[in-house]
């Protein structure tokens, strides 16, 4: 990836609330490896378990993880595809930070 094409993104991942902390960490290692392989700068932040505004896939709460990273659209697509395939992820959303 060319550094000039890097943008900053935030992906919010909502995991099933009944997952143990070590299971969530193991799942996040997969995304860590993807980001590291693309030379992305990134930061994971556990926002805790929170109530959802409405049930998603039968869950009324979820464990929120925020991932802030640099990359391009291809990297965002890769991460999104992997999150969609994971049954422990009940929802995810990616936001692009606007240029100043």
C-alpha angles and dihedrals in degrees: 000000000000112000091226090062093054118116129179117251136181119207119192113203121196111202126191106276095229095063116114118242094248091052091053090049091052090050092049091053088070091058090042089058093049092051093044092050090057093049090244123162106231146166130198119208126186108217093184132235114317138175116259121230088235134003116278117197088343096307122119094190137031142190106250121214121181118204117191114190146151121240145104135273092276091059091047089052092049093051092045092050092051092048091050091055094052113093091201090064110082095181141351135186132187124207125193117221111232119239115255 
